[in-house]
Amino acid sequence: MKLTGKILWGLCILGLILNVSLVPGGAILTVFSFALLSCFYFYFGFAFLNGIRLRHTFKKSSWKGISTLRILSAIFSGFAISSSLIGLLYYFLFWPGAKVMLLSGLFFMGITLIVGSIKNNKTIFYKRILTRIIVFTAVTFIFYLIPKERLLEFKYRNHPSYVEAMKNVWKNPYDIEARKQLDEEKMKLILSNHN
């Protein structure tokens, strides 16, 4: 499972780099990799965080000596990380609801941090979860604090007219003229990337 996680993290980083560089397909790779990583933590977090290999996940012998509380902690931690990843995906692609998703990820990770802090001195398992959750919480919190306008300005730094059109649509989401202007700027952006 460690290899699977590393591959998915590598795809996420590659997708973000391509997305910010405005390379065609970068956004698709970002969606694909973040969604896969989120599903990985959501569905297999209980095994991954307990150090169980993917092929041994459903073998009863793999779970000997692992308490129910530890399994539940891993399930909840996987859910918290998954929520955070979806929030980051929404944020990086400027989808509506990004702040709400980031906030929900922070909420669930906060609960995990509290439980992990209480149990931290008892096992290595909780120390690993606590370390991972602290990193995810820090990253999520940083992006929660950064306004989406700053990311937009960074990503489209060479296309200021597109940035202004996008900001105008965010301010006036029901303005048909603002949407037309954004579509025109998007077409110019696409054509400039293909030349």
N, C-alpha and C positions, 0 to 999 in steps of 0.2 A: 504494500500500500504506500510505502514511502516513495517508491519510484513513480507511482501514479500521481501522487500529490505533487512531486517535483515537476513532472511533465506538465501538469495542469497549471502550476504556478508559472512555469516558463512560458506557456502559451498566453497566459494573462498578461505578463510583462511585455511579451512580443506584440500582442494585440494593442496594448496601450501605446507602445512606442509607435507602431504603425498608424494608429488612430490619431495621435497628436501630430504626427508628421504628415497627415492628410494623404497617406498612401491608400489608393483604392483597395477596398477589402479589409482595411484596418478595423473599421467599426464592426464588420461582420465577425471577424476573429475575436474582437473584444466581447461581443455578445455571446458568442459560442463558448469561449474559454471561461468567462465569468459564470455563465449559466451552468456549465459542466462542473466547475469547481464548487459552486454553491450546492448543486445536487450531490456531489461527492460528500461534502460535509453534512448535508441534511440526511442522506440515506445511509452513509457508511461512517459517519463521524463517531458513532458508538464503538466501532471496531478500530478505526484508525487511531483515535485518541487513547485507546486501551492497548495499542501496540500489537493488535491481531492482524495477521496477514490476510489479504483479500480472499485467497483460496481456502483459508481456515476459518473464515467468518462464521460459517454455519455449522461448524463441527462443535459438538458439545464439549469435547475434551479441551478445546482452546479457551474455554471460559471458566475452567476450574480455578478456584481461588480468587475469582473476581466477584466482588459483592454486587448486590442489586443496586445499592446506592451509587457505587462507582459507575455502573452501566448507565444509570439515570443521569448522573452528572455528565457523562460523555455525550449522551443524547441531547441534553439541554445545551451543552457547549457547542455541539455541532449545529444545532438550530440557531444559536446566537451568531456564530460565525457565518452561517448561510445567510441570515438576515442582513448582516453587515455587508457581505459580498454583493447582494442584490442592490442594496442602497448605493454602494460604490459604483455599480454598473449603471444605475439610473443617473447618478451624478455625472459620470464621465461622458454619457451620451446626451445629457441635457433633457432627460425625460421628466415629465411632470411627476411630482411625488417623491423626488429624490431626497429632500430634507426629511420627510416623514419616514421613509425607509431607513435612512441613516440614524434617525432618532430611535426608531424601534430596535435597530441593531445595537445601539448604545444602551438602551434599556435592558435588553436581554443579557448583554455582556456585563452590565453592571451587577445584575443578580448573580451571574456566574463568578464575577470577581469577589463578591461578598462570600459566597459559599467556598470558593477556592482559597480565600484568605483564612477562613476559619479552619479549613482542613489542611492547609498548606504544610504544616509541620509534621503531618502524620505519614504521608507517602510521597514517593517520587511522582506518582501519577498526578496528584494535585499540583505539584510544582510545575510539571510540564504543561498542564492545562492553564495554570495561572500565567505562566510566561507567554504562552500563545495568545491568551485572551488580552493580556496587557498590551501586546503589540497590535492586535486587531483593534482594541479600544482606542489606542493612541492614533492610529492611522484614520480610523473612522471619525474620531473627534476632530482631527486636523481638517479633514475634508468637509466636515459639517460646518466648521467655522469659516472656511474659505467661500466667499460668494461665488455663485456659478458664473457671474459676469467676469470674474478674474480668470477663470479657466477658459471661458469663451475668448477673452482677449489674448490669452497666451496661445491657445490652439490656432486661432485665425489671425495671428499677429501680422501677417502679410496681406490680409484682406479686411481692412478697416470698414469698408462699406458694408460687407456682409455682417460684421459685428454690430454695426449700428442698426441694420435692418432687423437682426435677430432680437436685439434689445428692445426695439420698437414693438415687435410682435409680443414680447414678454409683457411689456407695459400695457399694450392694447390688443389682447388676444382675439377680440371679435371684430377688429378693424380689417375690412376686406382689402383696402388699399395697402395697408401695412403688410398683409400676407402676399399680395401681388409683388410688392417691392422685394420681399424676402425671396420669393420664387425667382425673380429676375437676378438677384444677387447670387443665389445658389447656382443658377445656370451659368453665370459668368465664372463662378468658382470652379465648377465642374469642367468647363471648357478650358480654363487656364491650367488645370491639372493635367489635362490630356495633351496639351501642346508641349 
